[in-house]
Amino acid sequence: MDVTLTEQIKLTFPSDGQRKEAERAFSAVTKRYAEACTYVSCYYFEHNCTGSVIDLHKVLYTDVRASYGLKSQMAISVFKTVLARYKTVGELMKQETVTYTVDGRHDTFRKSLDWLQKPVVFRRPQADLVRGRDWGFTAGMEMVSVNTLGKRIKCTYQCRPDSRLFDPAWKHGGAKLVFHDADRNWYLHISVTKAFPDTGRSRITEIYGHDRGLVNLVTSCGDNGETVFQDGQDVRRIKERYARTRASLQAKGTKGARRVLKRISGRENRMMSDVNHRISKTLVSGCRAGVLHVFEDLSGVSFQNLEDRNTSGRYELRSWTFYSLEMKTAYKAAMRRGAILKVDPRYTSQKCPGCGTIDKTARNHSQHRYTCKHCGRVYNDDEVAAKNLHQLGIWYISGVDNPHFSKKVSGY
């Protein structure tokens, strides 16, 4: 498995004069690049989000170079940036499903780019740079060279002493030139890639089942049978506060309120990204090589009966970042010679881990308790799912390719 991470370096300058010159050049190229991306995005959207980089190149290359003054490689990179953004949006939309009823029959389908109401707009000034053409380290990696609309800018930089940039096992890739408002400095976000061997089921030495939720962000169960809960109450309170703040500012609608909305935009997403990073690190860091992490496959999840929830509850479900946690755990596990397994989520919260009885009514959502009416065992409802996911992992390493629970036959 190829793992691609991002290493961040801060660009520094020997003198104020060089800094001002570089900042003017960087501001110009990132602004033009973002404007060109928006222009290409509008064309792509108007043509039903179809076409490849070559198709866009044939139609728009001359216009992009003439209208925005980009050099040849940057003009080509614009097309790749736009298609990559639409691909990301499409993948995120596929995670959502729409349920409808016709003649008493329920059916679902996944969303696609056809659901987009307007083109993607690239508001943040930035530029994607190709290694060797638009950016690169000088000999000895003492300085970094960055291409602009005019001449190349050479500058020094700062980064972590243990940065993967200095590890020859990690291959340097493209870079993104961005400006950080927090400290008013320019940064390069450089992608680095390293190949890790795939972990087959014969090399699995330990299994963990992880159930994701809202009350408990993650509930884990390992081979020792112990259950560990990652509480989500603090996160819920923070998300509710952000929602109240946004609603209040949007209701005011003043110029000052819009400035505050712009300033706080993205804070909640960054907070949740950090939370997911820390949780995924916790799940993986204490494990040895060969650990299998079992998750429910929630790619087609559809939340039913949202009308029964209040506004806060509906927002809480819609903003649930389960996919981000899964992806962050996947690459961290691969770096430790582990793997993840996504399984069918049906009945994982309804099956008693003790006797195997499947009973939907055994789960009390308000008390977060599962009481088996057959054997009398009592569990936390998240604990039930974690234990059942662990059981599916056992079936997987025993040779079952698609382990799942069924009311008729379990496992096949």
N, C-alpha and C positions, 0 to 999 in steps of 0.2 A: 504494500500500500504506500502510495506517495503522500507524504504529509507536507502541506504548504502552510507556512506561518509568515507573519509579518514582523519585521524588525524595524524599529524606528530610530532615526538619527536626526539630531538637531543641527541645522546648518549654522555655522559661525563664520565671522569675518575678521580679518586682522585690523581693519580700521573702519571708522564711521563712514568715510567716503565710499569705500568698497561695499559696505553694508547697504547704503542708500541706493547705489547703482544696482546692486543685486535685487533689492526689494522692488525697485521699479520694473526691472526685467521680469521677475517672478510674477508680480501682480499682473503685468500685461499678458503673459503667456497663459496663466491659469484662467484669467477672465475670458480671453479669446477662445480657449479650449472649451470651457463650459458653455459659452454661447454657441459654438459650433456643434457641440453635442445636443443642445436643445433644438437647433435647426434640423439636424439629422433625425432626431427623435420625432419631431412633428411630421416629417416626411414619412418615416417608418410607420407611424400610427395611422396616417391618412391612407396608407396603402395596406391596411389590414394586418399590420405587424408581420409581414411576410418579406422574404428576401434574405440573402446572405451578405457577407462582407463584400464579396466580389460584385454582387448586384448593386449595392450602395456605392461602391467605388466607381463603377461605370457611369452612374448617373450624377453623383454629387461631388466627386473628387475635385474637379476643376472649380466648382462654385465654392467649396470649402476653402481651398487654397487662396482663391482670389478675394473672397469676402472677409476672411478672418486672418489672413497672413500667416497661416501655419506652414511649417516646413513639411516636406513630403511624408516623412515617417509619422509625424504627429497627425497629419490629415488622415492617414490610414488608421492610426490608433483611435481616432474619433469614432470610426465605424465599429471597431471592436468594442470600445467602451459602451456605446449605445446598445449593441446587441447583447453584451454581457449583462447590462442593467435590465433589459427586458427579459432575459432568461431568468434572472434572479426573481423578478416580479412574478413571472409565470410559475416558477417553482413554489413560491410562497402561496400563490392563488390555488395551486393544485392541492395544498394542504387543507383547503376548505371545501366542503360539499354543500350542496343545496338539496333540501328534501321537499318534495311536493306530493300531492295526493290527487289521483285521477280515478274516479269511479270507485272510491274506497280502497284503492291500491296505492301503497306507499312506494316511492322510488327516489333514488338519489343520483346525482351526478356531480362530478368535480368541476370547479371553476377553471377558466382558462383566460388567456389574454383577451378573448372576446368580451369579457366583462369590464374591461377598462373603459372609463367614460371620457378620459382626456389623456393626451400624451405625457410621458414622463418629462419633467423639467429638471434640468441640472442647475440648481440655484447656487450651490457652493463652488466658488472658484477652485479648480483643481486641474491637474494635467497628468495623464498616464504616460509614463516614459518607458521606452524600450531600452534594455541594457545593451550597451555597445553603440547604439545610435543616438540616444537622447540623454543617457547618463552612464556614468562609470567611475570606478576608483582609479586614481593615478597610481603609478608604480609605488609599491610599498604600502598602499592604502592610507597614505598620509592625507590626501585630499580627495574630494569628490567633484566631478565635472558634470554640470547640468546644462542642457541645451535650452535656449530661449528663442524668441522671435528674431533676435539679432545674433550676437555672438554667444559662445559658451561661457558660462560662469564657473570659475573654479573657486572652491571655498573649503575651509576646514569644517570639522564636524565633531559632535559629541555623541557618545552612545554608551551603553552598559559595558563594563569591562569583559563580561562573560557573553557578549553578544554572539549569536550564531553566525554573524557575518564573518567572523575570524576563524570559523571552523570549516576546513576544506570539504568536509562531508556534506555540508549544506550548500546547494547550488543557488547562486544569485539569479533572480529573475527580474521582472519588471518593477518599476517604482512609481509611486504617486507623490507628486509635489503638492503640498497643502500648507495652509497657514493656520496656526493655532491661535485663536483669539485669547485663550486663557493666559498665555505668557508672551503673546505678540512676537512669536518666532516662526520661522519657516522650517518645515520638516520634510524629510523623505521617508515614506513608508515603503520599505523594500521587501519584496516577497522572497522567501528562501524555501527550497524544497529538498527533501531527503527521502529516499526510498527505504521503507521498513518491510521486513518479510511478513507475509500473511500468516496468521495463526490458524491452522486447521484444527478441526475438532479433536484430532488425535493428540494435539499438544495442549489441550485445555487441562489445567490442573485445579482450577477452582471456579465456582459459579456464584454470581450474585444476581438476584432479581431486584429490579428497581421500578417502583411504582411512582409515577409523577402525579401531583395533585395541586390543590390550592391551599388547603389547610396545612398539609405537610407537603412541602415542595418535592421532596423525594423520600420514599420509604424503602429501605434496603434490607434484604435478607440473604445471608450467606450460607455456606455449608454447615456452619456450626449451629444454625437455627435461630441465632439471635437477630433481632430486628432493630434497626437504627433509623430514627426519624430526623429529617431536616425540617425544622419548624418554619412555617411561612407566615406567621402572624405579623412579624415586623415588616415584611415586604408588603403584605396586604394593607397595612396602615399607611405606608409610604405611598403606594399606588392610589389609595383613596384620597390622600391629601393632594396629590398631583391632579386627580380628576376634579376635585372641588375647586382648586386654584384655577384650572383651565376654564371650567364652567363659569366662574365668577368673572374672569377677565373677558371671556367671550360675550357675556351678558352686558358688560359695560360698553364695549365696542369703541372706546376712545383711542386716540392716537397713542397715549401713554400705555394703555392696556395692550395694544398691539405690539409695542416695543418690548414689553415684558414677556408676552407670549413668544416672540421671536427669540428672546434671550434664554427662556427656559425650554424651548423646543429641543427635543432629543434627550433631555436629562433623564427622563424615565427609562427610555430605551437603553441609555448608557448604564444606568443603575442596574437594570435587569441583566444586561450583558455581563457586568461585573459579578453579580450574584451567581449567574450560571457558570462563569469561569471558576469561581471559588468552590461551588458545589461539585462541579465535574472534577476539579483537582482533588477534592476530598474523597470522592468516590474511587479515584484511580491511584492516588499517591501512596496509600497504605497497602497496595496490592503487589504481589510478586508477579513475575512473568507468567503468562499463560492463563490469565483470568478472563472468563466470559461474562460480559455484562448484558443481561437480558432486559429489554424494554418492550413495552407494548407498541405496536405499529399504529400510530395515531395519524398517519398521513391523510386518511380520509375521514377523520372524525367529524361528526355533525352533532352539534349541541341541540338537543330536543327541548321543547317546552320552555324556551327562553321567556315566553310571555308570563310564566309563573314567577320570574325573578324581577327584582326591582332594577332600576337603571344601573346601580353600582354592581349588582350581581351579573348583569349582562355584559357590562364592560370588562369585568374581571375574567369572564370566560373568553371573550373575544381577544383579549390582550395576553392570553396565556402563552408564554414563550417555551413550550415544550420542545419544539423543533430545535431551537438554539441550544438547549441543554444536551439534547441527543447528539448533535454534531460536535459540540465541544468535548463531550465524553469520548466520542469515536476516535478523534485524532490523538487525544491524550492516552487512550488505551493502546492504540497502535504503536505509540512511541515506547510503551512499556511491554511490548510483545503480547498485548492482549487483543481482544476483539469484542464487538457488540453483536447482538442478535435481536432482530425485531420480529415479534410474534403476533399472531392474531389476538386482539384484545377481548374477544368474546368470552364471557363467563369467567374471566379472571377475578372479577370482584363478586361473583355469585357462588363460586365453588368452595365448599368447606375444605381447608387444607388437611383436616384430620380424617374425615370419613369419605370425602369425595362427593358429597351430595351437592347438587346444583339447585339453589333456591333463591330466587330474586327477592322474595319477601323477607329473607333472613337478615338483610342489611337495613339498618336504621340510619338514614342519612343525617338526620338532625343530631343524633347522639354519636355519630361516627363509630357505630358498633355493629359487629356481625355476630348473631347468635344462631348457631345451627340447631334447627328443630329436630334433627335426627339423632345427633350424638350429644348435644347440649354444650359443646365447646363454645367459648366466647372469645372473640378477637376484636382488635381495632380493625375497621373496615379497610384501611390502607395496608395494614399488615397482611390481610388475607390476599390482596393482589400481589404483594411482594413475594409471599411464600409460593403462590401459584406460578408466578413467573420463574422463580427458582426451579420449580418442578419441571416446567417446560424446558429449561436449560438442561436439566438432567436427561430428559428424553432426547434432546438434540444431540448431545455427545454420545448417546447410546445408539445413534444411527437413524433417528427420525428426522427427515429433511424439513418437514413443515409441522412442527409440534403445535397442537392447539387442543382446546377443550371442546367437547360436543356433548349434548344431552344423550346422544345415542352411544357413541364410542369416543373415548378420550385418547388423543395422541395421533390419530391418523385421519 
